[in-house]
Amino acid sequence: MGRRRILILDDDALTVERIQKILEPHFEVVARAGDGDTLFGIAPSLRPDVILVDIRMAARAGFHTGQELKSRLPSTKFILLATKEDTDIASDAMRHWASGYVFKKSGASELIKAIREVLKGNWYVTPKLAQQLLDHFVRDPGPEHTAKLTPRQREVLQLLATGKNMKEAADILHITRRTIAFHKYRIMDEFGLRTNSDLMVFAIRAHVISA
């Protein structure tokens, strides 16, 4: 498999150039888009693995834009790029279509880590923003879920929601990775969860982890 493909949506040329220089030794930056129309025009044919999205542009375009792109490119992961804390916007995006949230001025190692984490199916929030985002989820947690978790489902959910990948969770619980995957996707199916971000929010609501 070749290098993973990244697309950048940002209208700040200097920011884009800086991020591109950080990413190019590790990933293939397939395109840069300065507006939503351009993004919609090129993303479906390029089929990037990850799209980095300037959070201000996402807000101006409306979150239906991100949801529409996610529906067209379901395997693509989205990471929000922020210049300041903006948890109201970020929480809505991560509830529905985004998998990551980092500062534009984050160090090279963190940006690369964020991309690698979302490519593995995990969510990533820069530590400086994580608590504020979790607090926001707790204040506005979304739909009620009434079904009950089994003891094993609670164990699996706790490990996955605190950042363990499926192999790590399997090793801790002394079960197979396939069994972890079975429990994970059974939980997601039963409770109407679509993303790892949804899984994290549900774990907080179910008091499996704390904010």
C-alpha positions in Angstrom: 0.0 0.0 0.0 1.3 3.5 -0.9 1.5 6.4 1.4 -1.8 7.6 2.9 -3.5 10.5 1.0 -4.2 13.8 2.7 -6.3 16.8 1.5 -6.1 20.2 3.2 -9.1 22.6 3.3 -7.9 26.0 4.5 -7.8 29.5 2.9 -4.7 30.6 4.7 -1.9 29.9 2.3 0.9 30.2 4.9 -0.8 27.7 7.2 -1.3 25.3 4.3 2.3 25.6 3.3 3.5 24.9 6.8 1.3 21.9 7.3 2.2 20.5 3.9 5.9 20.7 4.7 5.2 18.8 8.0 3.2 16.1 6.3 5.0 15.4 3.0 7.8 13.2 4.5 5.1 10.9 5.9 2.0 11.2 3.7 1.0 12.2 0.2 -0.7 15.6 0.2 -2.9 15.1 -2.9 -4.5 18.6 -3.0 -5.2 21.9 -1.2 -8.6 23.5 -1.3 -9.3 27.2 -0.4 -13.1 26.9 -0.3 -15.9 24.4 0.1 -16.9 24.4 -3.6 -13.4 23.4 -4.6 -13.3 20.7 -1.9 -16.6 19.2 -3.2 -15.3 19.3 -6.7 -12.1 17.4 -6.1 -12.5 15.2 -3.0 -14.8 12.5 -4.6 -12.3 11.8 -7.4 -9.2 12.1 -5.2 -10.7 10.0 -2.4 -8.2 11.1 0.3 -7.7 9.0 3.4 -7.9 12.1 5.6 -9.2 15.7 5.1 -7.8 18.4 7.4 -10.6 21.0 7.7 -10.2 24.6 9.0 -12.8 24.9 11.6 -13.7 28.5 10.7 -14.5 27.4 7.1 -16.5 24.5 8.3 -18.6 26.8 10.5 -19.2 29.3 7.7 -20.2 26.6 5.3 -22.5 24.9 7.8 -22.1 21.5 9.2 -24.3 19.9 6.6 -21.2 20.3 4.4 -19.1 17.9 6.5 -22.0 15.5 6.8 -22.5 15.5 3.1 -18.9 14.9 2.4 -18.8 12.1 5.0 -21.8 10.5 3.3 -20.0 10.7 -0.1 -16.7 9.5 1.3 -17.5 7.2 4.3 -14.0 5.8 4.6 -12.4 9.3 4.7 -11.5 10.6 8.1 -11.8 14.3 9.0 -9.6 16.3 11.4 -10.6 19.9 12.5 -7.9 22.5 12.6 -8.4 25.3 15.1 -6.6 28.5 15.9 -8.4 28.8 19.3 -10.7 26.8 21.5 -14.1 26.4 19.8 -15.8 23.5 21.6 -19.3 24.4 20.5 -18.4 23.9 16.8 -16.1 21.0 17.4 -18.5 19.0 19.5 -21.2 19.2 16.9 -18.7 18.2 14.2 -17.2 15.3 16.2 -20.7 14.1 17.0 -21.5 13.6 13.4 -18.5 13.5 11.0 -15.1 14.6 12.4 -12.7 12.2 14.2 -10.0 14.7 15.3 -9.5 18.2 16.7 -6.1 19.9 16.9 -4.6 23.4 17.0 -3.1 24.6 13.7 0.0 25.5 15.6 0.4 22.1 17.1 3.9 20.6 16.8 4.7 18.4 13.8 4.7 15.2 16.0 1.2 15.9 17.3 -0.3 16.5 13.9 1.2 13.3 12.5 0.0 11.4 15.6 -3.5 12.8 15.1 -3.6 11.6 11.5 -2.2 8.2 12.4 -4.7 7.8 15.2 -7.8 8.6 13.1 -6.5 6.3 10.3 -6.5 3.5 12.9 -10.2 4.2 13.6 -9.5 6.1 16.9 -10.5 9.7 17.7 -7.9 12.3 18.6 -8.3 15.5 20.5 -5.3 17.6 21.4 -4.8 17.4 25.2 -5.2 21.2 25.6 -8.7 20.9 24.3 -9.8 17.4 25.5 -11.3 18.4 28.8 -13.3 21.3 27.4 -14.7 19.1 24.7 -15.6 16.4 27.1 -17.3 18.9 29.4 -19.4 20.1 26.4 -20.4 16.5 25.5 -21.6 16.0 29.1 -23.6 19.2 29.1 -25.2 18.4 25.8 -24.9 14.6 25.4 -27.4 13.9 22.6 -30.1 11.3 22.4 -31.0 9.1 25.4 -30.0 5.4 25.2 -32.1 3.1 27.4 -30.7 -0.4 26.7 -28.3 -1.9 29.2 -24.8 -3.0 28.6 -23.6 -6.5 29.6 -20.6 -6.7 32.0 -18.3 -7.6 29.1 -19.6 -4.8 26.9 -18.8 -2.4 29.7 -15.3 -3.7 30.0 -14.7 -3.4 26.3 -16.3 0.0 26.1 -14.3 1.4 28.9 -11.0 0.3 27.3 -11.9 1.6 23.8 -13.3 4.9 25.1 -10.1 5.6 27.0 -8.0 5.3 23.9 -7.0 1.6 23.8 -7.1 0.0 20.3 -8.7 -3.3 19.8 -5.5 -5.3 20.1 -4.6 -3.6 23.4 -8.1 -4.2 24.8 -7.9 -7.8 23.7 -4.6 -8.3 25.5 -5.8 -6.7 28.7 -9.0 -8.8 28.8 -7.2 -12.0 27.5 -9.7 -12.4 24.7 -9.2 -12.3 20.9 -9.2 -9.1 18.9 -12.1 -10.6 16.9 -14.1 -10.8 20.2 -13.4 -7.2 21.0 -14.5 -6.2 17.5 -17.7 -8.2 17.9 -18.5 -6.4 21.2 -17.6 -3.0 19.8 -19.8 -3.2 16.7 -22.6 -4.9 18.7 -22.6 -1.9 21.0 -22.6 0.5 18.1 -25.4 -1.3 16.4 -27.6 -1.6 19.5 -27.1 2.0 20.6 -27.2 3.7 17.2 -23.5 4.8 17.3 -21.7 5.6 14.1 -18.2 6.8 15.0 -15.6 6.4 17.7 -16.5 9.8 18.9 -20.1 8.6 19.4 -18.7 5.7 21.3 -16.7 8.0 23.6 -19.8 10.2 24.3 -21.9 7.1 25.0 -19.3 5.8 27.5 -19.5 9.1 29.4 -23.3 9.0 29.4 -23.4 5.4 30.5 -21.0 6.3 33.4 -18.4 3.8 32.0 -15.8 6.5 32.0 -15.8 10.0 33.6 -15.2 13.3 32.0 
